[in-house]
C-alpha cells in the first residue's frame, strides 16, 4: 500500500517536471529564434537600406525589449521606405510609432501618430484604444471616453474599451 503512494507521488512529480521542462524548452526556442532574427536584421540594416517590413519587424522586436526610442526611429524609417504600400500597413506602423511615443510618455506625439493611423483606417480598434489611453494620460477624459466608445461601435465586445469607457464615465460623474 505504501509503495503505491510512493510510485504515484513520483509519477505525478515526473509528469509535472516534464510539463515544466516542455514550457522552458519552448521558451528557449522562441527566445533563440527572436534573438537570431534580431541579429540578422541589425546586421542587414547596418549594411544596406531595408524594406518597410524589415524596419517594422526590428522595431517590433525593440518594442518587446522596451527599447522605445530605437523602435520609434525604426518605425519612422519604415514609413519612409519606398516599398511601403497599402493604407493598412501604414496604419499599423503609425500605431506602433504612437505606442513607442506613448511608452516614452510623449503623449502629444503619440496622439498625432494614432490620428494618422485612424485617418487611414477609421475602424482600427487598437489605435482607438491606444489614443484613448494617451488622452487618459493627458487627463483629457471626454476625448478618452469618445475614443473608447468609438472602439465599441466597431467591436462591441472589446474588453479594453468596455472597462476603460466605464472608468471614464465614473470619473466624469465623480466630484473632483
OpenMM code with the backbone's topology and positions (N, CA, C; nanometers):
from openmm import Vec3, app, unit

residues = "UNK UNK UNK UNK UNK UNK UNK UNK UNK UNK UNK UNK UNK UNK UNK UNK UNK UNK UNK UNK UNK UNK UNK UNK UNK UNK UNK UNK UNK UNK UNK UNK UNK UNK UNK UNK UNK UNK UNK UNK UNK UNK UNK UNK UNK UNK UNK UNK UNK UNK UNK UNK UNK UNK UNK UNK UNK UNK UNK UNK UNK UNK UNK UNK UNK UNK UNK UNK UNK UNK UNK UNK UNK UNK UNK UNK UNK UNK UNK UNK UNK UNK UNK UNK UNK UNK UNK UNK UNK UNK UNK UNK UNK UNK UNK UNK UNK UNK UNK UNK UNK UNK UNK UNK UNK UNK UNK UNK UNK UNK UNK UNK UNK UNK UNK UNK UNK UNK UNK UNK UNK UNK UNK UNK UNK UNK UNK UNK UNK UNK UNK UNK UNK UNK UNK UNK UNK UNK UNK UNK UNK UNK UNK UNK UNK UNK UNK UNK UNK UNK UNK UNK UNK UNK UNK UNK UNK UNK UNK UNK UNK UNK UNK UNK UNK UNK UNK UNK UNK UNK UNK UNK UNK UNK UNK UNK".split()
positions = [
    Vec3(0.0825, -0.1197, 0.0000),
    Vec3(0.0000, 0.0000, 0.0000),
    Vec3(0.0866, 0.1256, 0.0000),
    Vec3(0.1916, 0.1223, 0.0789),
    Vec3(0.2832, 0.2347, 0.0884),
    Vec3(0.3571, 0.2573, -0.0433),
    Vec3(0.3918, 0.1470, -0.1113),
    Vec3(0.4617, 0.1557, -0.2398),
    Vec3(0.3763, 0.2248, -0.3459),
    Vec3(0.2469, 0.2018, -0.3420),
    Vec3(0.1573, 0.2631, -0.4402),
    Vec3(0.1599, 0.4155, -0.4263),
    Vec3(0.1587, 0.4645, -0.3033),
    Vec3(0.1645, 0.6090, -0.2807),
    Vec3(0.2964, 0.6671, -0.3290),
    Vec3(0.4049, 0.5986, -0.3032),
    Vec3(0.5375, 0.6450, -0.3469),
    Vec3(0.5446, 0.6471, -0.4992),
    Vec3(0.4976, 0.5400, -0.5623),
    Vec3(0.5002, 0.5328, -0.7085),
    Vec3(0.4090, 0.6416, -0.7682),
    Vec3(0.2920, 0.6610, -0.7100),
    Vec3(0.2008, 0.7654, -0.7574),
    Vec3(0.2636, 0.9034, -0.7404),
    Vec3(0.3223, 0.9276, -0.6257),
    Vec3(0.3874, 1.0556, -0.5972),
    Vec3(0.4996, 1.0823, -0.6980),
    Vec3(0.5846, 0.9860, -0.7209),
    Vec3(0.6960, 1.0015, -0.8153),
    Vec3(0.6438, 1.0195, -0.9579),
    Vec3(0.5405, 0.9458, -0.9931),
    Vec3(0.4816, 0.9583, -1.1270),
    Vec3(0.4256, 1.0993, -1.1494),
    Vec3(0.3507, 1.1483, -1.0514),
    Vec3(0.2944, 1.2835, -1.0621),
    Vec3(0.4065, 1.3865, -1.0688),
    Vec3(0.5077, 1.3685, -0.9883),
    Vec3(0.6220, 1.4599, -0.9884),
    Vec3(0.6919, 1.4595, -1.1241),
    Vec3(0.7117, 1.3420, -1.1819),
    Vec3(0.7740, 1.3320, -1.3140),
    Vec3(0.6892, 1.3990, -1.4217),
    Vec3(0.5605, 1.3804, -1.4156),
    Vec3(0.4709, 1.4435, -1.5130),
    Vec3(0.4806, 1.5960, -1.5007),
    Vec3(0.4741, 1.6467, -1.3784),
    Vec3(0.4836, 1.7912, -1.3581),
    Vec3(0.6184, 1.8465, -1.4044),
    Vec3(0.7253, 1.7753, -1.3737),
    Vec3(0.8580, 1.8185, -1.4189),
    Vec3(0.8694, 1.8147, -1.5713),
    Vec3(0.8097, 1.7158, -1.6324),
    Vec3(0.8113, 1.7061, -1.7789),
    Vec3(0.7366, 1.8226, -1.8423),
    Vec3(0.6236, 1.8558, -1.7849),
    Vec3(0.5458, 1.9688, -1.8363),
    Vec3(0.6254, 2.0984, -1.8213),
    Vec3(0.6858, 2.1181, -1.7049),
    Vec3(0.7654, 2.2386, -1.6820),
    Vec3(0.8832, 2.2438, -1.7793),
    Vec3(0.9479, 2.1307, -1.8004),
    Vec3(1.0622, 2.1254, -1.8933),
    Vec3(1.0178, 2.1592, -2.0348),
    Vec3(0.9001, 2.1112, -2.0745),
    Vec3(0.8478, 2.1410, -2.2077),
    Vec3(0.8277, 2.2919, -2.2260),
    Vec3(0.7677, 2.3576, -2.1261),
    Vec3(0.7447, 2.5016, -2.1366),
    Vec3(0.8767, 2.5794, -2.1384),
    Vec3(0.9716, 2.5384, -2.0587),
    Vec3(1.1032, 2.6039, -2.0588),
    Vec3(1.1703, 2.5849, -2.1942),
    Vec3(1.1642, 2.4650, -2.2473),
    Vec3(1.2241, 2.4354, -2.3773),
    Vec3(1.1608, 2.5214, -2.4869),
    Vec3(1.0289, 2.5319, -2.4877),
    Vec3(0.9593, 2.6153, -2.5872),
    Vec3(1.0004, 2.7609, -2.5763),
    Vec3(1.0133, 2.8094, -2.4525),
    Vec3(1.0520, 2.9490, -2.4319),
    Vec3(1.1942, 2.9732, -2.4800),
    Vec3(1.2830, 2.8792, -2.4538),
    Vec3(1.4221, 2.8920, -2.5003),
    Vec3(1.4265, 2.8951, -2.6526),
    Vec3(1.3506, 2.8072, -2.7184),
    Vec3(1.3465, 2.8068, -2.8647),
    Vec3(1.2925, 2.9387, -2.9190),
    Vec3(1.1865, 2.9883, -2.8592),
    Vec3(1.1276, 3.1144, -2.9036),
    Vec3(1.2272, 3.2289, -2.8865),
    Vec3(1.2929, 3.2339, -2.7730),
    Vec3(1.3902, 3.3392, -2.7465),
    Vec3(1.5065, 3.3317, -2.8438),
    Vec3(1.5542, 3.2118, -2.8709),
    Vec3(1.6638, 3.1957, -2.9677),
    Vec3(1.6222, 3.2417, -3.1059),
    Vec3(1.5011, 3.2084, -3.1446),
    Vec3(1.4505, 3.2488, -3.2756),
    Vec3(1.4445, 3.4011, -3.2866),
    Vec3(1.3920, 3.4666, -3.1832),
    Vec3(1.3815, 3.6124, -3.1828),
    Vec3(1.5200, 3.6758, -3.1840),
    Vec3(1.6098, 3.6241, -3.1008),
    Vec3(1.7453, 3.6802, -3.0954),
    Vec3(1.8191, 3.6608, -3.2269),
    Vec3(1.7976, 3.5487, -3.2912),
    Vec3(1.8598, 3.5231, -3.4205),
    Vec3(1.8076, 3.6215, -3.5247),
    Vec3(1.6764, 3.6416, -3.5263),
    Vec3(1.6167, 3.7355, -3.6215),
    Vec3(1.6632, 3.8779, -3.5919),
    Vec3(1.6730, 3.9129, -3.4654),
    Vec3(1.7229, 4.0440, -3.4246),
    Vec3(1.8626, 4.0671, -3.4804),
    Vec3(1.9480, 3.9691, -3.4621),
    Vec3(2.0858, 3.9791, -3.5112),
    Vec3(2.0899, 3.9933, -3.6632),
    Vec3(2.0110, 3.9125, -3.7333),
    Vec3(2.0061, 3.9191, -3.8801),
    Vec3(1.9616, 4.0565, -3.9284),
    Vec3(1.8549, 4.1064, -3.8692),
    Vec3(1.8013, 4.2353, -3.9121),
    Vec3(1.8982, 4.3492, -3.8813),
    Vec3(1.9582, 4.3474, -3.7635),
    Vec3(2.0534, 4.4528, -3.7285),
    Vec3(2.1700, 4.4545, -3.8267),
    Vec3(2.2224, 4.3368, -3.8563),
    Vec3(2.3360, 4.3277, -3.9485),
    Vec3(2.2965, 4.3785, -4.0870),
    Vec3(2.1840, 4.3314, -4.1374),
    Vec3(2.1403, 4.3706, -4.2720),
    Vec3(2.1156, 4.5205, -4.2810),
    Vec3(2.0472, 4.5761, -4.1819),
    Vec3(2.0110, 4.7172, -4.1875),
    Vec3(2.1293, 4.8100, -4.1612),
    Vec3(2.2363, 4.7573, -4.1040),
    Vec3(2.3599, 4.8345, -4.0898),
    Vec3(2.4295, 4.8477, -4.2249),
    Vec3(2.4219, 4.7415, -4.3038),
    Vec3(2.4944, 4.7348, -4.4295),
    Vec3(2.4201, 4.7977, -4.5459),
    Vec3(2.2876, 4.7939, -4.5440),
    Vec3(2.2099, 4.8441, -4.6575),
    Vec3(2.0722, 4.8875, -4.6123),
    Vec3(2.0071, 4.9711, -4.6940),
    Vec3(1.8703, 5.0101, -4.6587),
    Vec3(1.7783, 4.8883, -4.6606),
    Vec3(1.6792, 4.8918, -4.5743),
    Vec3(1.5886, 4.7783, -4.5650),
    Vec3(1.4521, 4.8104, -4.6213),
    Vec3(1.3674, 4.7127, -4.6151),
    Vec3(1.2289, 4.7288, -4.6575),
    Vec3(1.1463, 4.7774, -4.5386),
    Vec3(1.0273, 4.8248, -4.5680),
    Vec3(0.9364, 4.8693, -4.4624),
    Vec3(0.9093, 4.7553, -4.3639),
    Vec3(0.8926, 4.6357, -4.4188),
    Vec3(0.8650, 4.5198, -4.3327),
    Vec3(0.9822, 4.4925, -4.2380),
    Vec3(1.1041, 4.5015, -4.2885),
    Vec3(1.2221, 4.4758, -4.2038),
    Vec3(1.2344, 4.5807, -4.0941),
    Vec3(1.2142, 4.7081, -4.1284),
    Vec3(1.2192, 4.8129, -4.0254),
    Vec3(1.1095, 4.7916, -3.9223),
    Vec3(0.9902, 4.7568, -3.9693),
    Vec3(0.8789, 4.7329, -3.8776),
    Vec3(0.9075, 4.6131, -3.7867),
    Vec3(0.9590, 4.5070, -3.8451),
    Vec3(0.9878, 4.3864, -3.7667),
    Vec3(1.0926, 4.4136, -3.6593),
    Vec3(1.2002, 4.4830, -3.6972),
    Vec3(1.3037, 4.5148, -3.5987),
    Vec3(1.2491, 4.6107, -3.4935),
    Vec3(1.1703, 4.7078, -3.5356),
    Vec3(1.1081, 4.7989, -3.4394),
    Vec3(1.0184, 4.7256, -3.3413),
    Vec3(0.9458, 4.6276, -3.3899),
    Vec3(0.8581, 4.5484, -3.3022),
    Vec3(0.9386, 4.4685, -3.2007),
    Vec3(1.0515, 4.4145, -3.2438),
    Vec3(1.1384, 4.3425, -3.1503),
    Vec3(1.1899, 4.4390, -3.0438),
    Vec3(1.2291, 4.5600, -3.0865),
    Vec3(1.2752, 4.6605, -2.9903),
    Vec3(1.1639, 4.6993, -2.8927),
    Vec3(1.0401, 4.7074, -2.9416),
    Vec3(0.9288, 4.7360, -2.8501),
    Vec3(0.9187, 4.6280, -2.7436),
    Vec3(0.9288, 4.5015, -2.7861),
    Vec3(0.9225, 4.3902, -2.6909),
    Vec3(1.0349, 4.3983, -2.5883),
    Vec3(1.1495, 4.4504, -2.6308),
    Vec3(1.2643, 4.4625, -2.5414),
    Vec3(1.2634, 4.5948, -2.4642),
    Vec3(1.1566, 4.6733, -2.4850),
    Vec3(1.1382, 4.8016, -2.4178),
    Vec3(1.2454, 4.9039, -2.4554),
    Vec3(1.2929, 4.8960, -2.5792),
    Vec3(1.3866, 4.9932, -2.6345),
    Vec3(1.3049, 5.0892, -2.7219),
    Vec3(1.2278, 5.1743, -2.6570),
    Vec3(1.1253, 5.2524, -2.7247),
    Vec3(1.1818, 5.3587, -2.8191),
    Vec3(1.2888, 5.4275, -2.7805),
    Vec3(1.3463, 5.5304, -2.8677),
    Vec3(1.3971, 5.4694, -2.9974),
    Vec3(1.4677, 5.3566, -2.9860),
    Vec3(1.5194, 5.2891, -3.1044),
    Vec3(1.4045, 5.2376, -3.1915),
    Vec3(1.3005, 5.1869, -3.1274),
    Vec3(1.1843, 5.1378, -3.2016),
    Vec3(1.1197, 5.2520, -3.2791),
    Vec3(1.1057, 5.3681, -3.2162),
    Vec3(1.0440, 5.4833, -3.2828),
    Vec3(1.1227, 5.5215, -3.4083),
    Vec3(1.2552, 5.5213, -3.3975),
    Vec3(1.3376, 5.5566, -3.5136),
    Vec3(1.3173, 5.4568, -3.6273),
    Vec3(1.3076, 5.3303, -3.5936),
    Vec3(1.2870, 5.2287, -3.6969),
    Vec3(1.1489, 5.2408, -3.7612),
    Vec3(1.0472, 5.2736, -3.6822),
    Vec3(0.9139, 5.2907, -3.7389),
    Vec3(0.9107, 5.4113, -3.8331),
    Vec3(0.9840, 5.5172, -3.7992),
    Vec3(0.9924, 5.6328, -3.8889),
    Vec3(1.0565, 5.5920, -4.0214),
    Vec3(1.1608, 5.5107, -4.0127),
    Vec3(1.2254, 5.4627, -4.1352),
    Vec3(1.1306, 5.3745, -4.2162),
    Vec3(1.0516, 5.2951, -4.1477),
    Vec3(0.9549, 5.2101, -4.2177),
    Vec3(0.8548, 5.2952, -4.2946),
    Vec3(0.8111, 5.4058, -4.2330),
    Vec3(0.7156, 5.4938, -4.3004),
    Vec3(0.7766, 5.5615, -4.4227),
    Vec3(0.9076, 5.5836, -4.4202),
    Vec3(0.9764, 5.6491, -4.5318),
    Vec3(1.0206, 5.5509, -4.6402),
    Vec3(1.0140, 5.4229, -4.6110),
    Vec3(1.0615, 5.3219, -4.7069),
    Vec3(0.9823, 5.3301, -4.8365),
    Vec3(1.0539, 5.3146, -4.9454),
    Vec3(0.9937, 5.3266, -5.0786),
    Vec3(0.8939, 5.2139, -5.1085),
    Vec3(0.9101, 5.1011, -5.0433),
    Vec3(0.8249, 4.9860, -5.0754),
    Vec3(0.7009, 4.9754, -4.9870),
    Vec3(0.6777, 5.0753, -4.9025),
    Vec3(0.5613, 5.0711, -4.8139),
    Vec3(0.4350, 5.0932, -4.8961),
    Vec3(0.3502, 4.9938, -4.8962),
    Vec3(0.2267, 5.0006, -4.9742),
    Vec3(0.1078, 4.9681, -4.8859),
    Vec3(-0.0041, 5.0268, -4.9192),
    Vec3(-0.1292, 4.9920, -4.8529),
    Vec3(-0.1548, 5.0735, -4.7280),
    Vec3(-0.2764, 5.1242, -4.7191),
    Vec3(-0.3147, 5.2043, -4.6032),
    Vec3(-0.3136, 5.1225, -4.4748),
    Vec3(-0.3471, 4.9960, -4.4854),
    Vec3(-0.3494, 4.9110, -4.3664),
    Vec3(-0.2085, 4.8975, -4.3072),
    Vec3(-0.1092, 4.8788, -4.3929),
    Vec3(0.0294, 4.8686, -4.3454),
    Vec3(0.0769, 4.9999, -4.2843),
    Vec3(0.0427, 5.1105, -4.3486),
    Vec3(0.0810, 5.2412, -4.2954),
    Vec3(0.0162, 5.2641, -4.1591),
    Vec3(-0.1116, 5.2307, -4.1485),
    Vec3(-0.1829, 5.2485, -4.0218),
    Vec3(-0.1184, 5.1656, -3.9114),
    Vec3(-0.0781, 5.0451, -3.9452),
    Vec3(-0.0123, 4.9572, -3.8479),
    Vec3(0.1171, 5.0209, -3.7962),
    Vec3(0.1943, 5.0794, -3.8869),
    Vec3(0.3210, 5.1408, -3.8475),
    Vec3(0.2967, 5.2694, -3.7678),
    Vec3(0.2011, 5.3507, -3.8101),
    Vec3(0.1690, 5.4718, -3.7324),
    Vec3(0.1244, 5.4347, -3.5911),
    Vec3(0.0449, 5.3293, -3.5780),
    Vec3(0.0012, 5.2849, -3.4462),
    Vec3(0.1204, 5.2406, -3.3615),
    Vec3(0.2110, 5.1645, -3.4208),
    Vec3(0.3294, 5.1182, -3.3474),
    Vec3(0.4162, 5.2367, -3.3056),
    Vec3(0.4309, 5.3346, -3.3941),
    Vec3(0.5086, 5.4544, -3.3609),
    Vec3(0.4414, 5.5297, -3.2469),
    Vec3(0.3098, 5.5401, -3.2517),
    Vec3(0.2367, 5.6022, -3.1416),
    Vec3(0.2566, 5.5280, -3.0110),
    Vec3(0.2581, 5.3958, -3.0190),
    Vec3(0.2799, 5.3150, -2.8989),
    Vec3(0.4181, 5.3424, -2.8396),
    Vec3(0.5196, 5.3527, -2.9260),
    Vec3(0.6550, 5.3815, -2.8786),
    Vec3(0.6591, 5.5182, -2.8101),
    Vec3(0.5970, 5.6188, -2.8722),
    Vec3(0.5936, 5.7522, -2.8106),
    Vec3(0.5173, 5.7506, -2.6790),
    Vec3(0.4091, 5.6758, -2.6746),
    Vec3(0.3310, 5.6660, -2.5519),
    Vec3(0.4148, 5.6032, -2.4399),
    Vec3(0.4906, 5.4995, -2.4742),
    Vec3(0.5767, 5.4351, -2.3744),
    Vec3(0.6854, 5.5305, -2.3262),
    Vec3(0.7238, 5.6254, -2.4114),
    Vec3(0.8221, 5.7273, -2.3727),
    Vec3(0.7557, 5.8464, -2.3036),
    Vec3(0.6243, 5.8355, -2.2808),
    Vec3(0.5429, 5.9390, -2.2168),
    Vec3(0.5399, 6.0681, -2.2983),
    Vec3(0.5524, 6.0556, -2.4286),
    Vec3(0.5393, 6.1692, -2.5203),
    Vec3(0.4004, 6.1600, -2.5837),
    Vec3(0.3007, 6.1921, -2.5030),
    Vec3(0.1625, 6.1653, -2.5404),
    Vec3(0.1135, 6.2505, -2.6573),
    Vec3(0.1611, 6.3748, -2.6701),
    Vec3(0.1191, 6.4564, -2.7840),
    Vec3(0.1652, 6.3939, -2.9153),
    Vec3(0.2901, 6.3474, -2.9180),
    Vec3(0.3407, 6.2799, -3.0374),
    Vec3(0.2659, 6.1487, -3.0624),
    Vec3(0.2375, 6.0780, -2.9545),
    Vec3(0.1628, 5.9516, -2.9675),
    Vec3(0.0252, 5.9775, -3.0285),
    Vec3(-0.0444, 6.0786, -2.9766),
    Vec3(-0.1778, 6.1105, -3.0263),
    Vec3(-0.1716, 6.1459, -3.1747),
    Vec3(-0.0711, 6.2210, -3.2144),
    Vec3(-0.0567, 6.2579, -3.3560),
    Vec3(-0.0428, 6.1333, -3.4434),
    Vec3(0.0359, 6.0354, -3.3969),
    Vec3(0.0559, 5.9130, -3.4754),
    Vec3(-0.0717, 5.8292, -3.4810),
    Vec3(-0.1404, 5.8196, -3.3682),
    Vec3(-0.2655, 5.7443, -3.3667),
    Vec3(-0.3684, 5.8080, -3.4605),
    Vec3(-0.3721, 5.9420, -3.4641),
    Vec3(-0.4650, 6.0109, -3.5538),
    Vec3(-0.4313, 5.9798, -3.6995),
    Vec3(-0.3025, 5.9718, -3.7308),
    Vec3(-0.2615, 5.9354, -3.8671),
    Vec3(-0.3104, 5.7946, -3.9006),
    Vec3(-0.2933, 5.7038, -3.8054),
    Vec3(-0.3403, 5.5658, -3.8272),
    Vec3(-0.4909, 5.5639, -3.8498),
    Vec3(-0.5629, 5.6438, -3.7727),
    Vec3(-0.7086, 5.6449, -3.7830),
    Vec3(-0.7576, 5.7157, -3.9089),
    Vec3(-0.6785, 5.8088, -3.9625),
    Vec3(-0.7139, 5.8694, -4.0917),
    Vec3(-0.7138, 5.7627, -4.2001),
    Vec3(-0.6161, 5.6721, -4.1905),
    Vec3(-0.6019, 5.5666, -4.2903),
    Vec3(-0.7008, 5.4525, -4.2680),
    Vec3(-0.7269, 5.4200, -4.1425),
    Vec3(-0.8150, 5.3078, -4.1055),
    Vec3(-0.9064, 5.3546, -3.9914),
    Vec3(-1.0170, 5.4215, -4.0210),
    Vec3(-1.1032, 5.4766, -3.9158),
    Vec3(-1.1596, 5.3713, -3.8193),
    Vec3(-1.1659, 5.2460, -3.8626),
    Vec3(-1.2224, 5.1406, -3.7775),
    Vec3(-1.1139, 5.0593, -3.7062),
    Vec3(-0.9937, 5.1135, -3.6948),
    Vec3(-0.8798, 5.0450, -3.6343),
    Vec3(-0.8953, 5.0504, -3.4824),
    Vec3(-0.9528, 4.9471, -3.4259),
    Vec3(-0.9903, 4.9440, -3.2842),
    Vec3(-0.8690, 4.9569, -3.1922),
    Vec3(-0.7593, 4.8934, -3.2269),
    Vec3(-0.6396, 4.9027, -3.1424),
    Vec3(-0.5916, 5.0465, -3.1334),
    Vec3(-0.5908, 5.1164, -3.2460),
    Vec3(-0.5496, 5.2571, -3.2452),
    Vec3(-0.6482, 5.3419, -3.1651),
    Vec3(-0.7765, 5.3107, -3.1738),
    Vec3(-0.8766, 5.3830, -3.0939),
    Vec3(-0.8533, 5.3618, -2.9447),
    Vec3(-0.8248, 5.2390, -2.9053),
    Vec3(-0.7935, 5.2120, -2.7644),
    Vec3(-0.6655, 5.2840, -2.7232),
    Vec3(-0.5660, 5.2814, -2.8108),
    Vec3(-0.4380, 5.3451, -2.7770),
    Vec3(-0.4501, 5.4964, -2.7642),
    Vec3(-0.5245, 5.5583, -2.8551),
    Vec3(-0.5416, 5.7038, -2.8449),
    Vec3(-0.6228, 5.7386, -2.7205),
    Vec3(-0.7178, 5.6522, -2.6864),
    Vec3(-0.7929, 5.6718, -2.5627),
    Vec3(-0.7013, 5.6703, -2.4411),
    Vec3(-0.6078, 5.5772, -2.4406),
    Vec3(-0.5111, 5.5696, -2.3300),
    Vec3(-0.4265, 5.6965, -2.3235),
    Vec3(-0.3786, 5.7435, -2.4399),
    Vec3(-0.2960, 5.8645, -2.4428),
    Vec3(-0.3768, 5.9847, -2.3922),
    Vec3(-0.5036, 5.9933, -2.4325),
    Vec3(-0.5889, 6.1011, -2.3815),
    Vec3(-0.6047, 6.0897, -2.2300),
    Vec3(-0.6210, 5.9695, -2.1820),
    Vec3(-0.6317, 5.9479, -2.0362),
    Vec3(-0.5088, 6.0011, -1.9642),
    Vec3(-0.3922, 5.9664, -2.0174),
    Vec3(-0.2668, 6.0074, -1.9535),
    Vec3(-0.2517, 6.1596, -1.9531),
    Vec3(-0.3148, 6.2275, -2.0481),
    Vec3(-0.3127, 6.3733, -2.0529),
    Vec3(-0.4327, 6.4342, -1.9780),
    Vec3(-0.5093, 6.3491, -1.9082),
    Vec3(-0.6277, 6.3905, -1.8339),
    Vec3(-0.7333, 6.4561, -1.9223),
    Vec3(-0.7451, 6.4069, -2.0439),
    Vec3(-0.8493, 6.4524, -2.1364),
    Vec3(-0.9588, 6.3464, -2.1382),
    Vec3(-1.0351, 6.3444, -2.0297),
    Vec3(-1.1312, 6.2380, -2.0043),
    Vec3(-1.2385, 6.2271, -2.1115),
    Vec3(-1.2932, 6.3396, -2.1553),
    Vec3(-1.4021, 6.3323, -2.2540),
    Vec3(-1.3511, 6.2782, -2.3878),
    Vec3(-1.2292, 6.3165, -2.4298),
    Vec3(-1.1736, 6.2620, -2.5543),
    Vec3(-1.1430, 6.1131, -2.5404),
    Vec3(-1.0933, 6.0746, -2.4227),
    Vec3(-1.0646, 5.9331, -2.3977),
    Vec3(-1.1939, 5.8517, -2.4069),
    Vec3(-1.2980, 5.9003, -2.3415),
    Vec3(-1.4270, 5.8307, -2.3442),
    Vec3(-1.4792, 5.8199, -2.4867),
    Vec3(-1.4687, 5.9275, -2.5622),
    Vec3(-1.5157, 5.9253, -2.7015),
    Vec3(-1.4390, 5.8207, -2.7827),
    Vec3(-1.3093, 5.8101, -2.7601),
    Vec3(-1.2285, 5.7115, -2.8330),
    Vec3(-1.2690, 5.5695, -2.7977),
    Vec3(-1.2887, 5.5443, -2.6692),
    Vec3(-1.3287, 5.4095, -2.6272),
    Vec3(-1.4686, 5.3751, -2.6796),
    Vec3(-1.5577, 5.4718, -2.6786),
    Vec3(-1.6924, 5.4454, -2.7298),
    Vec3(-1.6910, 5.4213, -2.8806),
    Vec3(-1.6024, 5.4924, -2.9506),
    Vec3(-1.5866, 5.4692, -3.0944),
    Vec3(-1.5370, 5.3263, -3.1184),
    Vec3(-1.4427, 5.2814, -3.0370),
    Vec3(-1.3919, 5.1443, -3.0489),
    Vec3(-1.5047, 5.0437, -3.0265),
    Vec3(-1.5898, 5.0734, -2.9298),
    Vec3(-1.7012, 4.9826, -2.9007),
    Vec3(-1.8047, 4.9798, -3.0136),
    Vec3(-1.8146, 5.0867, -3.0901),
    Vec3(-1.9039, 5.0863, -3.2062),
    Vec3(-1.8604, 4.9803, -3.3065),
    Vec3(-1.7301, 4.9677, -3.3251),
    Vec3(-1.6772, 4.8738, -3.4240),
    Vec3(-1.6589, 4.7334, -3.3677),
    Vec3(-1.6333, 4.7257, -3.2379),
    Vec3(-1.6101, 4.5958, -3.1735),
    Vec3(-1.6764, 4.5969, -3.0360),
    Vec3(-1.8066, 4.5696, -3.0299),
    Vec3(-1.8837, 4.5835, -2.9057),
    Vec3(-1.8342, 4.4994, -2.7881),
    Vec3(-1.7638, 4.3921, -2.8152),
    Vec3(-1.7182, 4.3062, -2.7055),
    Vec3(-1.5729, 4.3331, -2.6658),
    Vec3(-1.5152, 4.4422, -2.7123),
    Vec3(-1.3753, 4.4732, -2.6809),
    Vec3(-1.3614, 4.5025, -2.5316),
    Vec3(-1.2900, 4.4149, -2.4621),
    Vec3(-1.2795, 4.4232, -2.3161),
    Vec3(-1.2093, 4.5511, -2.2706),
    Vec3(-1.1042, 4.5894, -2.3405),
    Vec3(-1.0302, 4.7105, -2.3019),
    Vec3(-1.1195, 4.8326, -2.3132),
    Vec3(-1.1839, 4.8484, -2.4270),
    Vec3(-1.2700, 4.9647, -2.4480),
    Vec3(-1.3854, 4.9671, -2.3478),
    Vec3(-1.4428, 4.8501, -2.3191),
    Vec3(-1.5525, 4.8421, -2.2221),
    Vec3(-1.5089, 4.8904, -2.0846),
    Vec3(-1.4001, 4.8311, -2.0340),
    Vec3(-1.3580, 4.8649, -1.8973),
    Vec3(-1.3098, 5.0089, -1.8873),
    Vec3(-1.2384, 5.0564, -1.9882),
    Vec3(-1.1859, 5.1934, -1.9840),
    Vec3(-1.2984, 5.2957, -1.9999),
    Vec3(-1.3979, 5.2669, -2.0844),
    Vec3(-1.5081, 5.3624, -2.1007),
    Vec3(-1.5903, 5.3703, -1.9721),
    Vec3(-1.6101, 5.2569, -1.9069),
    Vec3(-1.6816, 5.2586, -1.7781),
    Vec3(-1.6043, 5.3413, -1.6761),
    Vec3(-1.4740, 5.3241, -1.6736),
    Vec3(-1.3894, 5.4006, -1.5825),
    Vec3(-1.3969, 5.5508, -1.6134),
    Vec3(-1.3972, 5.5851, -1.7412),
    Vec3(-1.4058, 5.7271, -1.7808),
    Vec3(-1.5409, 5.7858, -1.7418),
    Vec3(-1.6479, 5.7094, -1.7600),
    Vec3(-1.7812, 5.7578, -1.7216),
    Vec3(-1.7874, 5.7840, -1.5712),
    Vec3(-1.7333, 5.6920, -1.4927),
    Vec3(-1.7308, 5.7107, -1.3462),
    Vec3(-1.6504, 5.8347, -1.3106),
    Vec3(-1.5380, 5.8524, -1.3774),
    Vec3(-1.4513, 5.9658, -1.3479),
    Vec3(-1.5209, 6.0978, -1.3811),
    Vec3(-1.6044, 6.0970, -1.4844),
    Vec3(-1.6717, 6.2205, -1.5259),
    Vec3(-1.7855, 6.2590, -1.4311),
    Vec3(-1.8469, 6.1608, -1.3638),
    Vec3(-1.9582, 6.1932, -1.2734),
    Vec3(-1.9130, 6.2121, -1.1299),
    Vec3(-1.7962, 6.1636, -1.0937),
    Vec3(-1.7469, 6.1801, -0.9573),
    Vec3(-1.7068, 6.3256, -0.9352),
    Vec3(-1.7363, 6.3777, -0.8152),
    Vec3(-1.6916, 6.5135, -0.7853),
    Vec3(-1.5389, 6.5183, -0.7734),
    Vec3(-1.4820, 6.6240, -0.8202),
    Vec3(-1.3357, 6.6363, -0.8223),
    Vec3(-1.2792, 6.6698, -0.6868),
] * unit.nanometer
topology = app.Topology()
chain = topology.addChain("A")
for resn in residues:
    res = topology.addResidue(resn, chain)
    for name in ("N", "CA", "C"):
        topology.addAtom(name, app.Element.getBySymbol(name[0]), res)
